[in-house]
């Protein structure tokens, strides 16, 4: 996998701890995450690359 942005594995964002990087592309990265207070609750968390965060059109496309 390319490393467009730093690996955030192990970081906690809100109620989610990022367990491992699943994939990365031009817009962002997707991590497998574990909920911090609900045991067994996992999800995929998609993060926009920081250098794209100030582009309104890119944020809109990323969210939809």
C-alpha positions, 0 to 999 in steps of 0.5 A: 500500500502507498503511504500518502499520509502517516499511518494512524494505526493505534490512534483514537478518533472520537469513539473509535480506535484505529486498528489497521489500515485497510486501504488508501487512495487518492482521496483518503484512507480506510481503517478497521476500527474498534469502538472504545466502549462497545466490546466487539463493535467494529467498523470501517472508518474513512479519513480524508487526506489532510492536504485535501481538507480545505477543498469544498468540492473534494470534501463534498465528493468524499462524504457522498 
